[in-house]
Structure formats: C-alpha cells, structure tokens
Amino acid sequence: MKKDAKIYIAGHRGLVGSAIKQDLEKKGYTNLIYKTHKELDLINTQEVATFFETEQPEYVFLAAAKVGGIIANNTYRADFIHANLMIQNNVIHQSYKSGVKKLLFLGSTCIYPKEAPQPMKENSLLTGPLEYTNEPYAIAKIAGIKMCESYNLQYGTNFLSVMPTNLYGYNDNFDLEKSHVLPALIRKMHLAKLLSEGKKEEVVKDLNVSAFAKAQETLKQYGVSDTSVEIWGTGAPRREFLWSQDMANACVFIMENTNFSDVKPSHGDVKNTHINIGTGEDISIKELAETIQKIVGFQGNLTFNTSKPDGTLRKLTDVSKLHALGWKHKIQLEEGIEKLYAWYLEKQ
C-alpha cells in the first residue's frame, strides 16, 4: 500500500478498528477514511452502496461487527446473526463493485467446532458442531470467510480473512453484562476493591448511579461485594488473549505483505484460506482471574459459580501459518493487563 492510498476502516471506534487506525497513522498512512454509525449505517444496503460509489476506497479493513460476551451472544441470537451478516454482505459486495484492491475481513476463532483438536488449525473449519452459546455469531463469521473466498474465485478480487483469538485492549467494552471476560473481571475486581476500601463515592461514580444503595443492588446482581467476586463456571476453561494493538499490527502487516494467492492452496479445493491471529499461548480462567486480582490489588476471595456454563473448555489457535508469513505477537498477557487497567483508571 502506498502511504497516500485511500484506506477505509469500517468500525474505527471499536477495539480493533481504533487500534488499526492508530497503527496505520503511526506507519505514516495519510488518507484514512471512516464514518461513525450515525454517519453510515453498515446494515443499510443503500447507504453503504452510496458511500462506496462516492468515496471509492482502494483498501478496506472490515473490523465493524456486533460483538459481545457469552451472555449477550446467547441472549440476543437474532440480533447477532442478522447484524453481522448484513454488515459483511454490504461491505464485501460493495468493495467488489467499486473495485477495491484489497479487503481484510476480521472474524473470530469461535468459527471453529466446539470439539476442535487443540491448538486449532485453519483446516478445522466446518469439521464439527459449533459452541451453542455463540453459534449465530460464528455462523455469520463463517459466511464472511466463504464470501471472501467466493468473490476471489468468481470475480478475481483480493479479499483476505483473519481470525483473531480473544482480544483485549484500549477502548475495550467494560459493561458488566455485555463485555468479554477479561475487561469484565478487571472492572469487577476494581469495584470490589473500592468497596473493601470504603470508597462509596467512587463506586457510585463508576457505575453512574444516583446513590450507593443503588450501586450495591447492581453489584449484588453481578456477584461483586467488598469480600468476594463471583466468576461464572468452574474456572477450568483455558483461553488465549491477544493485545489489540498487536492484533492491529498483524492486520496491517498482512494487508501490506500478503495476497490471496499466498494463502490459496496449490491444488485441490480452495478453502480454509483464512489466517489465525493469536499468541499460541493460553491460560485458565482461574489463573486469569488470579492475575487480574493481583494487578488490581483486590484482597478478597474469588468464588466460582459452577451452576453457570463454562463454554468451550479450551480454545487455542495454531498460529504456524501466521508465523510463516513473518509476524509474531510482542505484548505478553500480564503486561497487557497492567496497561489496560491503567487505561481504565485514567478514564474514570
């Protein structure tokens, strides 16, 4: 990509999109375009068509998506499959119609079967049933991969797909109901710490409620007290976590250095051309919680609610394809958590 190439970042305010924007700016790219949801609704086919006809971007990072944790995925199943399919269909199709040189579609490792061999290789796709709780989201992302592959084969486009592992970082979602496990645990531990220190005003401010009694009521609902923090499940499942700025750096690296021809099989059916992006290292939820507890400085107990679902017991990516392309992560988990907690405190 030339430094003045017109680059569209879909989802520039999100966890990954904002990091991609920052990475591109740091590398000296000067012609970046992006729109807020209010300015451009990616679910609206006509709005997206008009945008591409008007702006004519040369490169597209498709980082926009409707995302959430296990509760949100399982509760709002229709919303997740509809919104993500519409966003993908609109952006990928209009990228083809307007002659985009290269597109990078961001999915998720939840595309892999629940019982996929560990670590998960790209060729595990569509070899078994998905994890039920996030099946609608996963199916939408699988459709995005197949859409990119299909457009490449039929129309000669250069659309790539990357599947990031669990991401965390600046601009993360800390909502107690809808966030992913790592930012949710940071916020719960922080609030429990404030309670244990008697800092009622800070608790009220953090939760943005009218009174401390209301804050206590809210925190009880999420298993947070001055002496303990409740965690869903047994704590045994293992998860892999990647710092969002590392993810962004990988995305820009792939956009700069990789084409569909580099990941297309030399013989046989063209499939599994997507690229896993992760660290190739995992940690149990219990170990994660203990690490966050240490960094936050909460002195209470961790309790595990075993009546709640664990989800998939292990989700670790095989990143050998990514490493072979020439990229490896830099930020280790403990350092990333320290960075994220410091950022959270600064935003309070």
C-alpha positions in Angstrom: 0.0 0.0 0.0 1.2 3.5 -0.8 1.3 5.9 2.1 -1.4 8.1 0.4 -3.6 5.2 -0.6 -7.3 5.7 0.3 -8.0 3.3 3.1 -11.4 2.7 4.7 -11.6 1.4 8.2 -15.1 0.0 9.0 -15.5 0.0 12.8 -12.8 2.6 13.5 -14.2 3.3 17.0 -14.2 -0.4 18.1 -11.5 -2.2 20.0 -9.7 -3.5 16.9 -10.7 -0.7 14.4 -9.3 2.0 16.6 -6.1 0.1 17.0 -5.8 -0.4 13.3 -6.4 3.3 12.7 -3.6 4.1 15.2 -1.2 1.6 13.7 -1.8 3.0 10.2 -1.2 6.6 11.4 1.9 5.6 13.2 3.2 4.0 9.9 2.6 7.2 8.0 -0.6 6.4 6.1 -2.3 9.8 5.4 -5.5 9.1 3.6 -7.7 7.2 6.0 -11.5 7.4 5.8 -14.0 6.3 8.4 -17.6 7.0 9.5 -19.4 6.8 12.7 -22.5 4.6 12.9 -24.6 7.8 12.8 -22.9 8.9 9.6 -23.0 5.5 7.9 -25.2 2.5 9.0 -23.4 -0.5 7.6 -26.6 -2.6 7.9 -28.3 -0.2 5.4 -27.5 -1.5 1.9 -28.3 1.7 0.1 -26.2 3.8 2.5 -23.2 1.5 2.0 -23.6 1.5 -1.8 -23.7 5.3 -1.8 -20.7 5.5 0.4 -18.5 3.3 -1.8 -19.7 5.0 -5.0 -18.8 8.4 -3.5 -15.5 7.6 -1.7 -14.0 4.8 -3.9 -11.6 3.4 -1.3 -8.6 1.4 -2.5 -8.2 -0.7 0.6 -10.8 -1.8 3.3 -10.3 -3.1 6.8 -13.7 -4.7 7.8 -13.4 -4.5 11.6 -17.1 -3.5 12.1 -19.2 -6.1 13.9 -21.8 -6.6 16.6 -19.9 -8.3 19.4 -20.4 -9.3 23.0 -19.7 -11.9 25.7 -21.3 -15.2 26.4 -24.5 -13.7 27.9 -25.1 -11.3 25.1 -24.3 -13.9 22.4 -26.8 -16.3 23.9 -29.5 -13.8 24.7 -29.5 -11.7 21.5 -29.0 -14.5 19.0 -31.2 -13.0 16.2 -29.5 -9.6 16.6 -26.1 -11.1 16.3 -26.6 -13.2 13.2 -28.7 -10.5 11.4 -26.4 -7.5 12.1 -23.2 -9.3 11.3 -24.5 -10.9 8.0 -25.8 -7.5 6.8 -22.6 -5.6 7.6 -20.5 -8.3 5.9 -22.7 -8.6 2.8 -22.9 -4.9 2.3 -19.2 -4.0 2.7 -17.8 -7.0 0.9 -20.2 -6.8 -2.1 -19.7 -3.0 -2.4 -16.0 -3.5 -2.2 -16.2 -5.8 -5.2 -18.5 -3.5 -7.1 -16.3 -0.4 -6.6 -13.0 -2.2 -7.4 -11.3 -2.2 -4.0 -7.7 -3.5 -4.4 -7.7 -5.5 -1.2 -10.0 -6.1 1.7 -9.3 -7.6 5.1 -12.2 -9.3 6.9 -12.0 -9.8 10.6 -13.7 -12.8 12.1 -13.2 -14.8 15.3 -11.8 -18.1 16.4 -15.4 -19.0 17.6 -15.8 -20.2 14.0 -14.1 -23.5 14.9 -16.0 -26.6 16.2 -16.6 -26.9 19.9 -14.5 -30.1 20.0 -11.8 -29.0 17.5 -8.4 -30.5 18.1 -6.1 -28.1 20.1 -4.4 -26.0 19.0 -7.0 -25.1 16.4 -5.7 -25.2 12.8 -7.3 -23.3 10.0 -8.4 -26.6 8.4 -10.6 -27.4 11.4 -13.3 -25.1 10.0 -16.6 -26.9 9.3 -15.5 -30.2 10.7 -17.9 -30.4 13.6 -20.7 -28.7 15.6 -20.1 -25.1 17.0 -20.4 -24.0 20.6 -24.1 -23.4 21.1 -24.0 -20.1 23.0 -22.3 -18.2 20.2 -23.4 -20.2 17.2 -25.3 -17.4 15.4 -22.3 -15.1 15.6 -19.9 -17.9 14.5 -22.1 -18.8 11.5 -22.1 -15.1 10.4 -18.3 -15.0 10.5 -18.0 -18.3 8.6 -20.3 -16.8 6.0 -17.9 -13.9 5.8 -14.9 -16.1 5.2 -16.8 -18.0 2.4 -17.9 -14.8 0.9 -14.4 -13.5 0.6 -13.2 -16.8 -0.9 -16.1 -17.0 -3.3 -15.7 -13.4 -4.6 -12.0 -14.1 -5.1 -12.7 -17.2 -7.1 -15.5 -15.9 -9.2 -14.5 -12.2 -9.6 -10.7 -12.3 -9.1 -10.8 -10.0 -6.0 -8.1 -10.0 -3.4 -10.1 -10.4 -0.2 -8.4 -11.9 2.9 -9.9 -13.2 6.2 -8.2 -13.2 9.6 -9.5 -14.9 12.7 -8.3 -13.3 15.9 -8.3 -15.0 19.2 -9.8 -13.3 22.3 -8.8 -9.6 22.1 -8.4 -7.0 24.9 -7.0 -3.5 24.9 -7.7 0.2 24.9 -11.3 1.2 24.1 -12.5 -2.2 25.4 -16.0 -2.7 26.5 -16.3 -2.9 30.3 -20.1 -3.3 30.5 -20.8 -5.7 33.4 -23.4 -7.7 31.3 -22.1 -7.5 27.7 -18.3 -7.4 27.9 -15.9 -10.2 27.4 -14.3 -12.0 30.4 -11.1 -10.1 30.8 -12.4 -6.5 30.9 -15.4 -7.7 32.9 -13.0 -9.2 35.5 -10.9 -6.0 35.7 -14.0 -3.9 36.4 -15.4 -6.3 38.9 -12.1 -6.6 40.8 -11.7 -2.8 40.8 -15.3 -2.2 42.1 -14.8 -4.9 44.8 -11.5 -3.2 45.8 -13.3 0.2 46.1 -16.0 -1.4 48.2 -13.4 -3.0 50.5 -11.7 0.4 50.9 -15.0 2.1 51.7 -14.8 4.4 48.7 -18.5 4.7 48.2 -18.4 7.8 46.1 -16.0 6.2 43.6 -18.3 3.2 43.3 -21.3 5.4 42.6 -19.3 7.4 40.0 -18.0 4.2 38.3 -21.5 2.7 38.0 -23.1 6.1 37.1 -26.0 5.6 39.5 -27.8 8.0 41.8 -26.9 6.6 45.2 -24.7 4.0 46.9 -27.7 1.8 47.7 -28.4 1.5 44.0 -24.8 0.7 43.4 -24.9 -2.1 46.0 -28.0 -3.5 44.3 -26.4 -3.5 40.9 -23.1 -5.1 42.2 -25.0 -7.8 44.0 -26.6 -8.8 40.7 -23.1 -9.3 39.3 -21.7 -11.1 42.3 -19.4 -8.3 43.5 -19.0 -7.4 47.2 -16.4 -6.0 49.5 -15.1 -9.5 50.2 -15.6 -11.5 47.1 -16.0 -11.6 43.3 -18.1 -14.2 41.6 -16.9 -15.8 38.4 -19.1 -17.8 36.1 -18.3 -21.5 35.7 -15.5 -23.6 37.2 -12.5 -21.5 36.2 -11.1 -24.5 34.4 -11.6 -23.5 30.7 -8.5 -22.2 29.0 -8.4 -19.1 26.8 -5.9 -17.3 24.7 -5.7 -13.5 24.8 -4.1 -11.1 22.3 -3.4 -7.4 22.9 -5.5 -5.4 20.5 -2.6 -3.3 19.3 -0.7 -6.5 18.4 -3.8 -7.6 16.5 -3.9 -4.3 14.6 -0.2 -4.6 13.8 -0.8 -8.1 12.4 -3.7 -6.9 10.3 -1.7 -4.0 8.8 1.3 -6.4 8.2 -1.0 -8.9 6.3 -2.6 -6.1 4.3 0.9 -4.8 3.3 2.6 -8.2 2.6 0.0 -10.9 1.9 -2.3 -11.6 -1.1 -5.0 -14.3 -1.7 -2.5 -16.1 -3.9 -0.2 -16.5 -0.9 -2.8 -18.4 1.2 -4.6 -20.2 -1.7 -3.9 -24.0 -1.8 -1.7 -25.0 -4.7 -4.1 -27.9 -5.5 -7.5 -29.3 -4.5 -10.5 -27.3 -3.3 -9.9 -23.7 -2.4 -10.9 -23.4 1.3 -9.5 -22.6 4.7 -7.6 -19.6 3.2 -8.2 -17.6 6.4 -5.4 -16.8 8.8 -5.5 -17.4 12.6 -4.1 -14.4 14.6 -3.1 -15.1 18.2 -0.3 -15.9 20.6 -0.4 -19.7 20.5 -0.4 -19.5 24.4 -3.4 -19.9 26.8 -4.3 -19.6 30.4 -7.2 -20.9 32.6 -10.0 -18.5 33.6 -9.0 -19.2 37.2 -5.4 -18.2 36.5 -6.6 -15.2 34.6 -8.8 -14.1 37.5 -5.9 -14.5 39.9 -3.6 -12.5 37.7 -6.1 -9.7 37.4 -6.7 -9.8 41.2 -3.0 -9.4 41.8 -2.7 -6.5 39.4 -5.8 -4.6 40.6 -4.9 -5.3 44.3 -8.2 -6.8 45.4 -7.6 -8.7 48.7 -10.9 -10.6 48.8 -11.9 -14.1 47.6 -12.7 -15.4 44.2 -15.8 -17.7 44.1 -16.8 -19.8 41.1 -20.5 -20.3 40.3 -20.5 -23.8 38.9 -24.2 -23.6 38.1 -23.2 -21.3 35.2 -21.9 -22.5 31.9 -18.2 -22.9 31.2 -18.5 -22.7 27.4 -15.8 -24.5 25.4 -13.1 -26.0 27.6 -10.2 -24.9 25.5 -9.7 -22.5 22.6 -6.1 -22.2 21.5 -5.1 -21.1 18.0 -2.5 -22.7 15.9 -0.5 -19.7 14.6 2.0 -21.5 12.5 0.6 -20.0 9.2 0.8 -16.5 10.7 4.4 -17.1 11.9 5.3 -18.5 8.4 4.1 -15.2 6.9 6.5 -13.4 9.2 4.6 -12.0 12.1 4.6 -12.7 15.9 3.0 -11.0 18.9 5.0 -8.7 21.2 2.9 -8.0 24.3 2.7 -10.7 27.0 -0.6 -11.1 28.9 0.4 -9.7 32.3 1.9 -6.6 30.7 -1.2 -6.1 28.6 -3.5 -6.4 31.7 -1.4 -3.8 33.5 -1.7 -1.5 30.5 -5.4 -1.9 30.3 -6.1 -1.4 34.0 -4.0 1.8 34.0 -6.0 3.0 31.0 -9.3 2.1 32.7 -8.3 4.1 35.8 -7.3 7.1 33.7 -10.7 7.1 32.0 -12.6 7.1 35.3 
